[in-house]
Amino acid sequence: VDHGYSPAKWDLHISNVRLSDAANYQCHVITKTNPKSSRSNVKLIVEDIIVDIQPTDVLVSLGDSTQFSCQFTGEHRIRREQITWHKDGKPLVTDATRVITSIELPNATVTNLQIVASQLNDSGSYRCSDGHGAQSREAKLYLRDINQQIQVTSTEDDKMMNAYHSAEPALQVEVISPTVQGVGSKRYVEYTVKVKTTLPVFKESESTVKRRYSEFEWLHKELQCADTKIAVPSLPEKAWQRQLPFRKDEGLFQEDFIEERRRGLETFINKIASHPLAQNEHALHVFLFDPVIDLSQYVRGKVKH
């Protein structure tokens, strides 16, 4: 309690307000010169507001569009005019390329920040706030310049792949040597996945594993379920028509189809393996380096560096 410079002014300061601070407060003053006392009542309401921002991590290329969405929920309504956005700890300046829209719903207030054409100065940390104490956690936007990305090629075993900037770490992933395994209705195609890398995020510099199409599907699904927003590229199609009976050709096991699928799988895994956010996912490390994908031992999440 601080009465300041004047005996007639009394202030009650509450720092780091908690829900338990919500109450009725009374100021009771009795002076030596006046036998009468004065009382003043004030009610403190602490708003229990939950602020959720999605996504929390985004990687886009220069010129791409992206969007962050914030949702405020709680007993007391947050008016949309109260909401502010911050970038790197400073109020966000909106313009034609940074557009904010907010709407008040029955149970929540939602605000969206759309970045129409991402530029390098858009990279950074973003938060939304109610203008008082409630704010979201940080959401980070990473920008990728396609002219400075790692060049991933499919070359012979004795060649390390090159980067556009030789100082950058290198990564090469090949999908080669498709082989038909099994007999009759239990036939399947097995692919050899070879990895060479100097990226420090990977604990091994080389690996050769065998993978089926269904295991590529598993990786695709795991990355879609990751809590980080990763734009997961598409896999080659399932080709249901080739699985129909009474075909006059080999269907899924026709050489030209196998080669087409191999190229598609190689494109897919190269895009994923060179993605900075995907490189932190445990699923990618298991796919690239574990001799066998053992789901009984697998735990979804990030790798520990």
QUINOR-V548882 format. One record per backbone hydrogen bond with DSSP energy under -0.5 kcal/mol. CO is the residue of the C=O (numbers start at 1). NH is the residue of the N-H. Records with the same first field share a line. If there is no record, write none. Layout:
CO = NH ; NH
//
This chain:
2 = 11
3 = 6 ; 9
6 = 9
8 = 10
11 = 2 ; 13
12 = 14
13 = 15
18 = 21
19 = 22
23 = 25 ; 44
25 = 42
26 = 28
27 = 29 ; 40
29 = 38
34 = 31
36 = 31
38 = 29
40 = 27
42 = 25 ; 44
43 = 45
44 = 23 ; 46
45 = 47
47 = 49
48 = 75
49 = 51
50 = 52 ; 73
52 = 71
54 = 69
56 = 140
57 = 229
58 = 142
60 = 144
61 = 64
64 = 118
66 = 115
68 = 113
69 = 54
70 = 111
71 = 52 ; 73
72 = 109
73 = 50
77 = 79
79 = 82 ; 83
80 = 83
84 = 129
85 = 92
86 = 127
87 = 90
90 = 87
92 = 94
95 = 98
97 = 116
98 = 95
99 = 114
101 = 112
103 = 105 ; 110
108 = 105
109 = 72
110 = 103
111 = 70
112 = 101 ; 114
113 = 68 ; 115
114 = 99 ; 116
115 = 66
118 = 63
119 = 122
120 = 123
124 = 141
125 = 88
126 = 139
127 = 86
128 = 136
129 = 84
133 = 135
134 = 130
139 = 126
140 = 58 ; 142
141 = 124
142 = 60
144 = 62 ; 146
145 = 148
146 = 149
149 = 164
150 = 152
151 = 153
153 = 155
156 = 159
158 = 160
164 = 166
165 = 168
170 = 198 ; 199
172 = 196
174 = 176 ; 194
176 = 192
179 = 190
181 = 188
183 = 186
184 = 187
188 = 181
189 = 213
190 = 179
191 = 193 ; 211
192 = 176 ; 194
193 = 209
194 = 174
195 = 207
196 = 172
199 = 202
205 = 197
207 = 195
209 = 193
211 = 191
212 = 215 ; 216
213 = 217
214 = 218
215 = 219
216 = 220
217 = 221
218 = 222
219 = 223
220 = 224
221 = 225
223 = 226
228 = 230
229 = 59
230 = 232
239 = 242
240 = 243
241 = 244
242 = 252
250 = 253
251 = 254
254 = 258
255 = 259
256 = 260
257 = 261
258 = 262
259 = 263
260 = 264
261 = 265
262 = 266
263 = 267
264 = 268
265 = 269
266 = 270
267 = 271
268 = 272
269 = 273
270 = 274
272 = 275
274 = 276
275 = 279
277 = 280
278 = 281
280 = 303
281 = 284 ; 285
282 = 286
283 = 287
284 = 288
285 = 289 ; 290
286 = 290
292 = 294
293 = 295
294 = 297 ; 298
301 = 282
303 = 305
//
